[in-house]
Every structure is written in C-alpha cells, then in structure tokens.
C-alpha cells in the first residue's frame, strides 16, 4: 500500500487547489501566532470546503491550546482532527479529545531512539502519532523548521496507531525518507514553500507525486 500525505500550513486558495488536485489525504491549518503559517479560524473555514468536498481530512494544528481556544476553533472550523504540537501530556490529549469530540494527532519530537518510546503513552488516547524533528532549545516554535532527523530510527518499529513522518521532508527526499523509515504517512510544511509561509502549488504537486511513487 502506498503512503498518504498531509500538506500542512496552507493559507491560500491556490495551495488548497494543489492539495486537492494532487490527491493529499490531509490538509493542515496552523493556529500558532509565532508561526509564519498562522491563520484565523474564520479564514481557514473559508478555505476548507473544496478539500472537504473531495474527502480530504481537515487538521487543526495547535500548540498547548487553552480550552477556550479549542472551543472557538472547533466552532469556527469543525476540523476532523486536532494536531497537538506542544508539550501536551497523555492526560491532556485525552481531555482535548473528549472536549472537542475530534480525533487527536500527537506530535512526538525526536532526536534519538529513546525519544520514540514516548509515543507509547499516547497510543491509547490518540488517532494518529507524528514523529517530528526535535527543535533546538532556542527555537521559537516547535516545528516547521525544515530540519530532518535520522529516519532509520523508526525502521522496523510497530505502533498501534497510524503514524506520520515529519521534519525536513521535501519533494526530493520524501521517497528516501519513506523507504528508510517505513512510514505510512508523510507530513510536509516548509518543504513545499518558496519562502516562509508561502506555499508553492508546483512544489505541493511535486511532493504528492513523489509520495505516490514511493
């Protein structure tokens, strides 16, 4: 079975069209003020319908959200999934799933093999896992930095939930990354941009083509 892809940090109709036409399975909107891909829930809600109509799952990406922020996001966008990209504990992930009524994607930051073991605690409470490069200590955001980790750390690993590989992927390396890691799902953000937060439809198409060929 070929891998599926998520394009994250989308903010324009042109990017949404490339996501839909290219056959992505997931489309992510970023709700984090320090990210160059940050978007308002109302704007995301206006962009989402063409993707929903083609069966693309809408993912809301958040970082340590408050209950009020979650409630507003669910009311404004009604995402299929909520991606937790902060320091949320398994208990907090369970609370968010119960409060929102949405499936959870939990990001697990990785720099060494031992980091992957942290995923086990989340498996009972989430729908998906995502393994992303651990950011440096001085980073001002937890992801979207365009840096890869050692993909072979995931080779041969088995998880109870479907999982995404993320961090430093682009149209030229995603095939190698999927082969090295065995990932069933690939996530990209900065790797399909021509500048911070500026999605390039041609790069989105190339990435999705590369995933399909992998």
MARBA-3410 file (N, C-alpha, C, O; in Angstrom, 1 decimal):
214
0.8,-1.2,0.0,0.0,0.0,0.0,0.9,1.2,0.0,1.8,1.3,0.8 ~ 0.6,2.2,-0.9,1.4,3.4,-0.9,1.1,4.3,0.2,0.0,4.3,0.8 ~ 2.0,5.2,0.5,1.9,6.1,1.6,0.9,7.2,1.3,0.6,7.4,0.1 ~ 0.4,7.9,2.3,-0.5,9.0,2.1,0.2,10.3,2.6,1.1,10.2,3.4 ~ -0.3,11.4,2.2,0.4,12.7,2.6,-0.5,13.7,3.2,-1.8,13.8,3.0
0.1,14.5,4.0,-0.6,15.7,4.6,0.2,16.9,4.3,1.5,17.0,4.5 ~ -0.4,17.9,3.7,0.2,19.2,3.5,-0.2,20.2,4.6,-1.4,20.4,4.8 ~ 0.7,20.7,5.3,0.4,21.5,6.5,0.8,23.0,6.3,1.7,23.3,5.6 ~ 0.0,23.8,7.0,0.3,25.2,7.0,-0.2,25.9,5.7,0.4,26.9,5.3 ~ -1.3,25.5,5.2,-1.9,26.0,4.0,-2.7,27.3,4.3,-3.3,27.4,5.4
-2.6,28.3,3.4,-3.3,29.6,3.7,-3.9,30.3,2.5,-4.4,31.4,2.7 ~ -3.8,29.7,1.3,-4.3,30.3,0.1,-5.2,29.4,-0.7,-5.0,28.1,-0.6 ~ -6.1,29.9,-1.5,-7.0,29.0,-2.3,-6.1,28.2,-3.3,-6.5,27.1,-3.6 ~ -5.0,28.9,-3.8,-4.2,28.2,-4.8,-3.5,26.9,-4.2,-3.4,25.9,-4.8 ~ -3.1,27.1,-2.9,-2.5,25.9,-2.3,-3.5,24.8,-2.0,-3.2,23.7,-2.1
-4.7,25.2,-1.6,-5.8,24.3,-1.3,-6.1,23.5,-2.6,-6.2,22.3,-2.6 ~ -6.1,24.2,-3.7,-6.4,23.5,-5.0,-5.3,22.5,-5.3,-5.6,21.4,-5.8 ~ -4.1,22.9,-5.1,-3.0,21.9,-5.4,-3.1,20.7,-4.4,-2.8,19.6,-4.9 ~ -3.4,20.9,-3.2,-3.6,19.8,-2.2,-4.7,18.9,-2.7,-4.5,17.7,-2.7 ~ -5.8,19.4,-3.1,-6.9,18.6,-3.5,-6.6,17.9,-4.8,-6.8,16.7,-4.9
-6.2,18.7,-5.8,-5.9,18.1,-7.1,-4.8,17.0,-7.1,-4.8,16.1,-7.9 ~ -3.9,17.2,-6.2,-2.7,16.3,-6.1,-3.0,15.0,-5.3,-2.2,14.1,-5.3 ~ -4.2,15.0,-4.7,-4.6,13.7,-4.0,-4.1,13.6,-2.6,-4.0,12.5,-2.1 ~ -3.8,14.7,-1.9,-3.5,14.6,-0.5,-4.6,14.0,0.3,-5.8,14.2,0.0 ~ -4.3,13.3,1.4,-5.3,12.8,2.3,-5.7,13.7,3.4,-6.8,13.6,4.0
-4.8,14.6,3.7,-4.9,15.5,4.9,-4.5,16.9,4.5,-3.5,17.1,3.7 ~ -5.2,17.9,5.0,-4.8,19.3,4.8,-4.8,20.0,6.2,-5.7,19.9,7.0 ~ -3.6,20.6,6.5,-3.4,21.1,7.9,-3.5,22.7,7.9,-2.8,23.3,7.0 ~ -4.2,23.2,8.8,-4.1,24.7,9.1,-3.4,24.9,10.4,-3.7,24.2,11.4 ~ -2.6,25.9,10.4,-1.8,26.2,11.6,-2.4,27.3,12.4,-2.6,28.4,11.9
-2.6,27.0,13.7,-3.1,28.0,14.6,-2.1,28.3,15.8,-2.2,27.7,16.9 ~ -1.1,29.1,15.4,0.0,29.3,16.4,0.6,30.7,16.0,1.3,30.8,14.9 ~ 0.4,31.7,16.8,0.8,33.1,16.3,2.2,33.2,15.9,2.5,34.1,15.0 ~ 3.2,32.5,16.5,4.6,32.7,16.2,4.9,32.0,14.8,6.1,32.2,14.4 ~ 4.1,31.2,14.3,4.3,30.6,13.0,4.0,31.5,11.8,3.1,32.2,11.8
4.9,31.5,10.8,4.6,32.3,9.6,3.4,31.7,8.8,2.9,32.3,7.9 ~ 2.9,30.5,9.3,1.8,29.9,8.6,0.5,30.1,9.4,-0.6,29.5,9.1 ~ 0.5,30.9,10.5,-0.6,31.1,11.3,-1.8,31.6,10.5,-1.6,32.5,9.6 ~ -3.0,31.2,10.8,-4.2,31.6,10.1,-5.4,31.7,11.1,-5.4,31.0,12.1 ~ -6.3,32.6,10.8,-7.5,32.7,11.7,-8.5,31.6,11.4,-8.5,31.1,10.2
-9.2,31.1,12.4,-10.2,30.0,12.2,-11.2,30.4,11.1,-11.6,29.5,10.3 ~ -11.6,31.7,11.0,-12.6,32.1,10.0,-12.0,32.0,8.6,-12.7,31.6,7.7 ~ -10.8,32.3,8.5,-10.1,32.2,7.1,-10.0,30.8,6.7,-10.2,30.4,5.6 ~ -9.6,29.9,7.7,-9.4,28.5,7.4,-10.8,27.9,7.0,-10.8,27.1,6.1 ~ -11.8,28.3,7.7,-13.2,27.8,7.4,-13.6,28.2,6.0,-14.3,27.4,5.3
-13.1,29.3,5.5,-13.5,29.7,4.1,-12.7,28.9,3.1,-13.2,28.7,2.0 ~ -11.5,28.5,3.4,-10.6,27.7,2.5,-11.0,26.2,2.5,-10.7,25.5,1.5 ~ -11.5,25.7,3.5,-11.7,24.2,3.7,-12.7,23.6,2.8,-12.4,22.4,2.4 ~ -13.8,24.2,2.4,-14.8,23.4,1.7,-14.4,22.6,0.4,-14.8,21.5,0.3 ~ -13.5,23.2,-0.5,-13.2,22.3,-1.6,-12.4,21.0,-1.2,-12.6,20.0,-1.9
-11.7,21.1,-0.1,-11.0,19.9,0.4,-12.0,18.9,1.0,-11.9,17.7,0.7 ~ -12.9,19.4,1.8,-13.9,18.6,2.4,-14.7,17.9,1.3,-15.0,16.7,1.5 ~ -15.0,18.6,0.3,-15.9,18.0,-0.8,-15.2,16.8,-1.5,-15.9,16.0,-2.1 ~ -13.9,16.8,-1.4,-13.1,15.7,-2.0,-12.6,14.7,-1.0,-11.8,13.8,-1.4 ~ -13.1,14.7,0.2,-12.8,13.7,1.2,-11.5,13.9,1.9,-11.0,13.0,2.6
-10.9,15.1,1.7,-9.6,15.4,2.4,-9.9,15.8,3.9,-10.8,16.6,4.1 ~ -9.2,15.1,4.8,-9.4,15.4,6.2,-8.8,16.8,6.6,-7.6,17.0,6.3 ~ -9.5,17.6,7.3,-9.0,18.9,7.8,-8.4,18.7,9.2,-9.0,18.2,10.1 ~ -7.2,19.2,9.3,-6.4,19.1,10.6,-6.1,20.5,11.1,-5.6,21.3,10.4 ~ -6.5,20.7,12.4,-6.2,21.9,13.0,-4.9,21.7,13.9,-4.9,20.9,14.8
-3.9,22.5,13.6,-2.6,22.3,14.3,-2.5,23.3,15.4,-2.6,24.5,15.1 ~ -2.3,22.9,16.7,-2.3,23.8,17.8,-1.1,23.5,18.7,-0.6,22.4,18.7 ~ -0.8,24.4,19.6,0.4,24.2,20.5,-0.1,24.6,21.9,-0.4,25.8,22.2 ~ -0.2,23.6,22.7,-0.7,23.8,24.1,-1.9,24.7,24.2,-1.9,25.7,24.9 ~ -3.0,24.3,23.5,-4.2,25.2,23.5,-4.9,25.3,24.8,-5.0,24.3,25.5
-5.5,26.4,25.0,-6.5,26.5,26.2,-7.8,25.9,25.8,-8.1,25.7,24.6 ~ -8.7,25.7,26.8,-10.0,25.2,26.5,-10.8,26.2,25.6,-11.5,25.8,24.7 ~ -10.7,27.4,26.0,-11.4,28.5,25.2,-10.9,28.5,23.8,-11.8,28.6,22.9 ~ -9.6,28.4,23.5,-9.1,28.4,22.2,-9.6,27.2,21.4,-10.0,27.3,20.2 ~ -9.7,26.0,22.1,-10.2,24.8,21.4,-11.6,25.0,21.1,-12.0,24.6,20.0
-12.4,25.5,22.0,-13.9,25.6,21.7,-14.1,26.5,20.5,-14.9,26.2,19.7 ~ -13.4,27.6,20.5,-13.5,28.6,19.4,-13.1,27.9,18.0,-13.7,28.2,17.0 ~ -12.1,27.2,18.1,-11.5,26.5,16.9,-12.5,25.5,16.3,-12.8,25.4,15.1 ~ -13.0,24.7,17.2,-14.0,23.6,16.8,-15.3,24.3,16.3,-15.8,23.8,15.3 ~ -15.7,25.3,16.9,-16.9,26.0,16.5,-16.7,26.7,15.1,-17.6,26.7,14.3
-15.5,27.3,14.9,-15.3,28.1,13.7,-14.9,27.2,12.5,-15.2,27.6,11.4 ~ -14.1,26.2,12.7,-13.6,25.4,11.6,-14.2,24.0,11.6,-14.4,23.4,10.5 ~ -14.6,23.4,12.7,-15.0,22.0,12.8,-14.0,21.0,12.1,-14.4,20.4,11.1 ~ -12.8,21.0,12.6,-11.8,20.1,11.9,-12.1,18.6,12.2,-12.8,18.3,13.1 ~ -11.6,17.8,11.3,-11.7,16.4,11.5,-10.8,15.9,12.6,-11.1,15.0,13.4
-9.6,16.5,12.7,-8.6,16.1,13.6,-7.9,17.3,14.2,-7.9,18.4,13.6 ~ -7.4,17.2,15.4,-6.7,18.2,16.1,-5.3,17.7,16.3,-5.1,16.7,17.0 ~ -4.3,18.4,15.8,-2.9,18.0,15.9,-2.2,18.8,17.1,-2.2,20.0,17.1 ~ -1.7,18.1,18.1,-1.1,18.7,19.3,0.4,18.7,19.1,1.0,17.7,19.0 ~ 0.9,20.0,19.0,2.3,20.1,18.6,3.1,20.8,19.8,4.2,21.3,19.6
2.5,20.7,21.0,3.2,21.3,22.1,3.7,20.2,23.1,4.1,19.2,22.8 ~ 3.6,20.6,24.4,4.0,19.7,25.5,2.8,19.0,26.1,2.9,18.6,27.3 ~ 1.8,18.8,25.4,0.6,18.2,25.9,0.9,16.7,26.5,1.5,15.9,25.8 ~ 0.5,16.5,27.7,0.6,15.1,28.3,-0.4,14.2,27.7,-1.4,14.6,27.1 ~ -0.3,12.9,27.9,-1.3,12.0,27.5,-2.7,12.3,28.2,-3.7,12.2,27.5
-2.6,12.7,29.4,-3.9,13.1,30.1,-4.5,14.3,29.4,-5.7,14.3,29.3 ~ -3.7,15.3,29.1,-4.3,16.5,28.4,-4.8,16.1,27.0,-5.8,16.6,26.6 ~ -4.1,15.2,26.3,-4.6,14.8,25.0,-5.9,14.1,25.1,-6.8,14.3,24.3 ~ -6.1,13.3,26.2,-7.4,12.7,26.4,-8.5,13.7,26.7,-9.6,13.6,26.2 ~ -8.2,14.7,27.5,-9.1,15.8,27.8,-9.5,16.5,26.5,-10.7,16.8,26.3
-8.6,16.8,25.7,-8.8,17.5,24.4,-9.7,16.7,23.5,-10.6,17.2,22.9 ~ -9.4,15.4,23.4,-10.2,14.5,22.6,-11.7,14.5,23.1,-12.6,14.6,22.3 ~ -11.9,14.4,24.4,-13.2,14.3,25.0,-13.9,15.7,24.8,-15.1,15.7,24.5 ~ -13.2,16.8,25.0,-13.9,18.1,25.0,-14.3,18.4,23.5,-15.3,19.0,23.3 ~ -13.4,18.1,22.6,-13.6,18.5,21.2,-14.4,17.5,20.4,-15.1,17.9,19.4
-14.4,16.3,20.8,-15.1,15.3,20.0,-14.4,14.9,18.7,-15.0,14.4,17.8 ~ -13.1,15.3,18.7,-12.3,15.1,17.4,-11.2,14.1,17.7,-10.7,14.0,18.9 ~ -10.7,13.5,16.7,-9.5,12.6,16.8,-8.3,13.5,17.0,-8.2,14.6,16.5 ~ -7.3,12.9,17.7,-6.1,13.6,18.0,-4.9,13.1,17.3,-4.7,11.8,17.1 ~ -4.1,14.0,16.7,-2.7,13.6,16.2,-1.7,14.2,17.2,-1.7,15.4,17.4
-0.9,13.3,17.8,0.1,13.9,18.8,1.5,13.8,18.2,1.9,12.8,17.7 ~ 2.1,15.0,18.2,3.5,15.1,17.7,4.5,14.7,18.7,4.4,15.1,19.9 ~ 5.4,13.8,18.4,6.4,13.3,19.3,7.8,13.8,18.7,8.2,13.4,17.6 ~ 8.5,14.7,19.4,9.7,15.3,18.9,10.9,14.2,19.1,11.0,13.6,20.1 ~ 11.7,14.1,18.0,12.7,13.0,18.0,14.1,13.6,17.7,14.2,14.4,16.7
15.1,13.2,18.5,16.5,13.4,18.1,17.3,12.1,18.3,18.4,12.0,17.7 ~ 16.7,11.2,19.1,17.4,9.9,19.3,16.4,8.8,19.5,15.2,9.1,19.7 ~ 16.8,7.6,19.5,15.9,6.4,19.5,15.0,6.5,20.8,13.9,6.1,20.7 ~ 15.6,6.9,21.9,14.8,6.9,23.2,13.6,7.8,23.1,12.6,7.5,23.8 ~ 13.7,8.8,22.3,12.5,9.8,22.2,11.3,9.1,21.6,10.2,9.5,21.9
11.5,8.1,20.8,10.4,7.4,20.1,9.5,6.6,21.1,8.3,6.5,20.9 ~ 10.2,6.2,22.2,9.5,5.4,23.2,8.3,6.3,23.9,7.4,5.7,24.4 ~ 8.5,7.6,23.8,7.4,8.4,24.5,6.1,8.3,23.8,5.1,8.6,24.4 ~ 6.1,7.8,22.5,4.8,7.6,21.8,3.9,6.6,22.5,2.7,6.7,22.3 ~ 4.5,5.6,23.1,3.7,4.6,23.7,2.6,5.1,24.7,1.5,4.5,24.7
2.9,6.1,25.4,2.0,6.6,26.4,0.8,7.3,25.7,-0.3,7.4,26.4 ~ 0.9,7.7,24.5,-0.2,8.4,23.8,-1.1,7.5,23.0,-2.2,7.8,22.7 ~ -0.6,6.3,22.7,-1.3,5.4,21.8,-2.7,5.1,22.2,-3.6,5.1,21.4 ~ -3.0,5.0,23.5,-4.4,4.7,23.9,-5.4,5.8,23.7,-6.6,5.6,23.7 ~ -4.9,7.1,23.5,-5.8,8.2,23.6,-5.8,9.0,22.3,-6.5,10.0,22.1
-5.0,8.6,21.3,-4.9,9.4,20.0,-5.3,8.5,18.8,-5.4,7.3,18.9 ~ -5.6,9.2,17.7,-5.9,8.5,16.5,-4.7,8.3,15.6,-4.6,7.3,14.9 ~ -3.8,9.3,15.7,-2.5,9.2,14.9,-1.4,9.7,15.8,-1.5,10.5,16.7 ~ -0.2,9.2,15.5,1.1,9.8,16.0,1.8,10.5,14.9,1.6,10.2,13.7 ~ 2.7,11.4,15.3,3.5,12.1,14.3,4.9,12.2,14.9,5.1,12.7,16.0
5.9,11.8,14.1,7.3,11.9,14.6,8.0,13.0,13.8,8.1,13.0,12.6 ~ 8.4,14.0,14.6,8.9,15.3,14.0,10.3,15.6,14.6,10.6,15.1,15.8 ~ 11.1,16.3,13.9,12.5,16.6,14.4,12.3,17.4,15.7,11.6,18.4,15.7 ~ 13.1,17.0,16.7,13.1,17.8,18.0,13.8,19.2,17.7,14.9,19.2,17.2 ~ 13.1,20.3,18.0,13.7,21.6,17.7,14.9,21.9,18.7,14.9,21.4,19.8
15.8,22.8,18.3,16.8,23.2,19.2,16.2,24.0,20.4,15.1,24.5,20.3 ~ 17.0,24.0,21.5,16.5,24.7,22.7,16.1,26.1,22.5,15.2,26.6,23.2 ~ 16.7,26.8,21.6,16.5,28.2,21.4,15.4,28.5,20.3,15.2,29.7,20.0 ~ 14.8,27.5,19.8,13.8,27.7,18.7,12.6,28.4,19.3,12.2,28.2,20.4 ~ 12.0,29.2,18.4,10.8,30.0,18.9,9.5,29.3,18.5,8.4,29.8,18.8
9.6,28.1,17.9,8.4,27.3,17.6,8.8,25.8,17.5,9.9,25.5,17.3 ~ 7.8,24.9,17.7,8.1,23.5,17.9,8.3,22.7,16.6,8.7,21.6,16.7 ~ 8.0,23.3,15.5,8.1,22.6,14.2,8.1,23.5,13.0,8.2,24.8,13.2 ~ 8.1,22.9,11.8,8.1,23.8,10.6,9.5,24.4,10.4,9.5,25.5,9.7 ~ 10.5,23.8,10.9,11.9,24.4,10.8,12.6,23.8,9.6,13.7,24.3,9.3
12.1,22.8,8.9,12.8,22.3,7.7,14.0,21.4,8.0,14.9,21.3,7.2 ~ 14.1,20.8,9.2,15.2,20.0,9.6,14.8,18.6,9.8,13.8,18.3,10.4 ~ 15.6,17.6,9.2,15.2,16.2,9.4,16.0,15.6,10.5,17.0,16.1,11.0 ~ 15.4,14.4,11.0,16.2,13.6,11.9,16.5,12.3,11.2,16.2,12.1,10.0 ~ 17.2,11.4,11.9,17.6,10.1,11.3,16.4,9.2,11.1,15.9,8.6,12.1
15.9,9.1,9.9,14.7,8.4,9.6,14.8,6.9,10.0,13.8,6.3,10.3 ~ 16.0,6.4,9.9,16.2,4.9,10.2,15.9,4.6,11.7,15.7,3.4,12.0 ~ 15.8,5.6,12.5,15.4,5.3,13.9,14.0,4.7,14.0,13.7,4.0,15.0 ~ 13.2,4.9,13.0,11.8,4.4,13.0,11.7,3.0,12.3,10.7,2.4,12.3 ~ 12.8,2.6,11.6,12.7,1.4,10.8,12.4,0.2,11.7,13.1,0.0,12.7
11.4,-0.6,11.3,11.0,-1.8,12.0,10.2,-1.5,13.2,9.7,-2.5,13.8 ~ 9.9,-0.3,13.6,9.1,0.0,14.7,7.6,-0.3,14.4,7.2,-0.1,13.2 ~ 6.8,-0.7,15.3,5.4,-1.0,15.2,4.6,-0.2,16.2,5.0,-0.2,17.4 ~ 3.6,0.4,15.7,2.7,1.2,16.6,1.3,0.8,16.5,0.8,0.3,15.4 ~ 0.5,1.1,17.5,-0.9,0.7,17.5,-1.7,1.7,16.6,-2.8,1.4,16.2
-1.2,2.9,16.3,-1.9,3.9,15.6,-1.1,4.2,14.3,0.1,4.1,14.2 ~ -1.8,4.6,13.2,-1.1,5.1,12.0,-0.3,6.3,12.4,-0.6,7.1,13.2 ~ 0.9,6.4,11.7,1.8,7.5,12.1,2.4,8.2,10.9,2.6,7.6,9.8 ~ 2.6,9.5,11.2,3.2,10.4,10.2,4.7,10.5,10.4,5.2,10.5,11.6 ~ 5.5,10.6,9.4,6.9,11.1,9.4,6.9,12.6,9.0,6.2,12.9,8.0
7.5,13.4,9.8,7.6,14.9,9.5,9.0,15.4,9.8,9.8,14.7,10.5 ~ 9.3,16.6,9.4,10.5,17.2,9.7,11.5,17.2,8.5,12.1,16.1,8.3 ~ 11.7,18.3,7.8,12.7,18.4,6.8,12.3,17.6,5.5,13.2,17.4,4.6 ~ 11.1,17.2,5.3,10.7,16.5,4.1,10.5,17.5,2.9,10.1,18.6,3.2 ~ 10.8,17.0,1.7,10.5,17.8,0.5,10.3,16.9,-0.7,10.4,15.7,-0.5
10.0,17.4,-1.9,9.8,16.6,-3.0,10.9,15.7,-3.4,10.8,14.6,-4.0 ~ 12.2,16.1,-3.0,13.3,15.4,-3.5,13.8,14.3,-2.5,14.5,13.4,-2.9 ~ 13.4,14.4,-1.2,13.9,13.4,-0.3,12.8,12.5,0.3,13.1,11.6,1.1 ~ 11.5,12.8,0.0,10.4,12.1,0.7,10.4,10.6,0.3,10.0,9.8,1.2 ~ 10.7,10.3,-0.9,10.8,8.9,-1.3,11.8,8.1,-0.5,11.5,7.0,0.0
13.0,8.7,-0.3,14.0,8.1,0.5,13.6,8.0,2.0,13.9,7.0,2.6 ~ 13.0,9.0,2.4,12.5,9.1,3.8,11.5,8.0,4.2,11.6,7.3,5.2 ~ 10.6,7.8,3.3,9.5,6.8,3.5,10.2,5.4,3.4,9.8,4.5,4.2 ~ 11.1,5.2,2.5,11.8,3.9,2.4,12.6,3.6,3.7,12.6,2.5,4.2 ~ 13.3,4.6,4.2,14.2,4.4,5.3,13.4,4.2,6.6,13.9,3.5,7.5
12.3,4.9,6.7,11.5,4.8,8.0,10.4,3.8,8.0,10.0,3.3,9.1 ~ 9.9,3.5,6.8,8.7,2.6,6.8,7.4,3.3,7.1,6.4,2.7,7.4 ~ 7.4,4.7,7.1,6.3,5.5,7.5,5.1,5.3,6.5,5.3,5.2,5.3 ~ 3.9,5.1,7.0,2.7,5.0,6.2,2.1,6.4,5.8,1.3,6.5,4.8 ~ 2.6,7.4,6.5,2.0,8.8,6.2,3.2,9.8,6.3,4.1,9.7,7.1
3.1,10.8,5.4,4.2,11.8,5.3,3.5,13.2,5.5,2.4,13.5,5.0 ~ 4.2,14.0,6.2,3.7,15.4,6.5,4.8,16.4,6.1,6.0,16.2,6.4 ~ 4.3,17.4,5.4,5.3,18.5,4.9,4.7,19.8,5.1,3.5,20.0,5.0 ~ 5.5,20.8,5.4,5.1,22.2,5.5,6.1,23.1,4.8,5.9,23.5,3.7 ~ 7.3,23.4,5.4,8.2,24.3,4.8,8.9,23.7,3.5,9.3,24.5,2.7
8.8,22.4,3.4,9.5,21.8,2.2,8.7,22.0,0.9,9.2,21.6,-0.1 ~ 7.5,22.6,1.0,6.8,22.9,-0.3,6.5,24.4,-0.3,5.5,24.9,-0.8 ~ 7.5,25.2,0.2,7.3,26.7,0.2,8.4,27.3,-0.6,9.5,26.8,-0.6 ~ 8.1,28.5,-1.1,9.1,29.3,-1.8,9.6,30.4,-0.9,10.5,31.2,-1.2 ~ 9.1,30.5,0.3,9.5,31.4,1.3,8.7,31.1,2.6,7.7,30.3,2.5
9.1,31.6,3.8,8.4,31.3,5.0,6.9,31.5,4.9,6.4,32.7,4.8 ~ 6.1,30.4,5.0,4.7,30.5,5.0,4.0,30.6,3.6,2.8,30.7,3.5 ~ 4.9,30.7,2.5,4.4,30.9,1.2,4.4,29.6,0.4,5.4,29.2,-0.2 ~ 3.3,28.9,0.4,3.2,27.6,-0.2,3.3,27.7,-1.7,2.7,28.6,-2.3 ~ 4.0,26.9,-2.4,4.2,26.8,-3.8,3.4,25.7,-4.4,3.7,24.5,-4.1
2.3,26.0,-5.2,1.5,24.9,-5.7,2.3,23.9,-6.5,2.0,22.7,-6.4 ~ 3.3,24.3,-7.2,4.1,23.4,-8.0,4.9,22.4,-7.1,5.0,21.2,-7.4 ~ 5.4,22.9,-6.0,6.1,22.1,-5.1,5.1,21.1,-4.3,5.5,20.0,-4.1 ~ 3.9,21.6,-4.0,2.9,20.7,-3.4,2.6,19.5,-4.4,2.6,18.4,-4.0 ~ 2.4,19.8,-5.7,2.2,18.8,-6.7,3.3,17.8,-6.8,3.1,16.6,-6.8
4.5,18.4,-6.8,5.7,17.5,-6.9,5.9,16.6,-5.7,6.2,15.4,-5.8 ~ 5.6,17.1,-4.5,5.7,16.3,-3.3,4.6,15.2,-3.3,5.0,14.0,-3.0 ~ 3.4,15.5,-3.7,2.4,14.5,-3.7,2.7,13.4,-4.8,2.4,12.2,-4.6 ~ 3.3,13.9,-5.9,3.7,12.9,-6.9,4.8,12.0,-6.4,4.7,10.8,-6.6 ~ 5.7,12.5,-5.6,6.8,11.7,-5.1,6.3,10.7,-4.1,6.8,9.6,-4.0
5.4,11.1,-3.2,4.8,10.2,-2.2,4.1,9.1,-3.0,4.2,7.9,-2.6 ~ 3.3,9.4,-4.0,2.6,8.4,-4.8,3.5,7.4,-5.4,3.2,6.2,-5.5 ~ 4.7,7.8,-5.8,5.7,6.9,-6.5,6.5,6.1,-5.5,7.0,5.1,-5.8 ~ 6.5,6.5,-4.2,7.3,5.9,-3.2,6.9,4.5,-2.9,7.5,3.8,-2.1
END
